Amino acid sequence: MGAITNFARFYALLKKMPGADKQLLVYQHTHGRTDSLRELTSAEYRALCDDMERATGYDEVRRALREER
């Protein structure tokens, strides 16, 4: 998979986390490798967004919507 060019999922979740610091979140999820979204691997980006969904409770919303279908 190529470089990530659309960070909409990340920014939508970041809005749901008042006071969260973008660079710190990235830095923590890459274990200090980078604080830049553009330098994330696809796997790191997915894991970061999945963790953010859990932190905001959005994962429960997604699960409920899937079950509703």
C-alpha positions in Angstrom: 0.0 0.0 0.0 1.3 3.5 -0.9 1.7 6.6 1.1 -1.3 7.9 3.0 -2.7 11.1 1.4 -6.1 11.4 3.0 -6.1 12.1 6.7 -9.8 12.9 7.0 -10.4 10.0 9.4 -7.7 11.2 11.7 -8.8 14.8 11.8 -12.5 13.9 12.3 -11.5 11.9 15.3 -9.1 14.5 16.6 -12.0 17.0 16.7 -13.8 14.6 19.1 -10.7 14.8 21.4 -10.6 18.3 22.9 -7.1 19.1 24.1 -5.4 16.3 22.2 -2.2 17.1 20.5 -1.8 15.8 17.0 2.0 15.5 17.1 2.1 13.9 20.5 -0.5 11.3 19.4 1.6 10.4 16.3 4.8 10.4 18.3 3.3 8.0 20.9 1.9 5.6 18.3 5.2 5.4 16.4 7.1 4.9 19.6 9.1 8.0 19.0 10.0 7.4 15.4 8.1 10.5 14.1 5.6 13.1 15.0 4.5 13.6 11.4 1.3 12.1 10.0 2.9 12.0 6.5 5.6 9.6 7.8 3.2 7.0 9.2 3.0 3.6 7.6 -0.5 2.5 6.6 -0.5 0.0 9.5 0.5 2.7 12.0 -2.2 5.1 10.6 -4.9 2.4 10.9 -3.8 1.5 14.5 -3.7 5.2 15.5 -7.2 5.8 14.1 -8.6 2.6 15.7 -7.2 3.7 19.1 -8.7 7.1 18.7 -12.1 5.6 17.8 -11.9 3.5 21.0 -10.9 6.6 23.1 -13.8 8.6 21.7 -16.4 5.8 21.9 -16.8 6.0 18.1 -16.0 2.3 17.7 -19.2 1.5 19.6 -21.2 3.7 17.2 -19.6 2.0 14.2 -20.3 -1.5 15.7 -24.0 -0.5 16.4 -24.4 0.7 12.8 -22.9 -2.5 11.4 -25.2 -4.6 13.6 -28.2 -2.6 12.5 -27.6 -3.5 8.9 
